[in-house]
């Protein structure tokens, strides 16, 4: 069983020089204290290091349209036990688009939970009111006790789309990438589960779909399900291209769902951290 360290070593590295450069770059340090930070339409929120070693929670909300979250790193495990989502997001303009890029959430959360829903901490929650489009790029999410990117709610709401590109998620519970709407996709990304953390589904597709998966590596080490299609008695479609998935974890199709595998799909995944994905909170905050 490969370790997470081995995955990082095998990945294309941004280099020691980039990490060292972070020491000289400017970013704002914000101590988590139970606050909510609101990002409005047209606003860019960038170059922030969030100190989670306080033991408190922080919630960042971004709604409206044409907003950008960029160069944000979270230092320390979330031990607040609130059971909240670190980011609550949506683009509420059907013709609008917003962006999340270069974010490090690799220190994860513990399993304590104070919410009545019975769920642990979620990294990104996409609101049902999401009607436009959100691009995720160069995001690193590891060790969250609930979903890494919980993006299925618009499937029963406003129907907005999500594109997860060049991102890495590992050892989260429930699922890593969870999508539901036609036009939503995961590309050039990797999911990794070992025996060191939570073991959620690799990619979970909800109705109505169709969800696209292309040029991804999904290594589950035999745990849970690599690609899970359908939930709550409703079917969806998933189209998979140029991707390797762990066949020991396999594919599940519920309620008449259909996972369509292309000729270029294999079962020998080689998980990787995509080039440009931040490896530390400081690296993310500095924009390196």
PyMOL commands that set and color helices and strands:
alter all, ss='L'
color gray80, all
select helices_A, chain A and resi 4-10+16-24+153-156+281-286
alter helices_A, ss='H'
color red, helices_A
select strands_A, chain A and resi 28-31+35-39+44-51+58-62+68-75+85-89+97-105+122-126+133-142+149-151+161-165+168-170+175-181+185-187+190-192+201-209+211-214+217-219+227-229+237-241+244-245+251-253+258-261
alter strands_A, ss='S'
color yellow, strands_A
deselect
rebuild
show_as cartoon
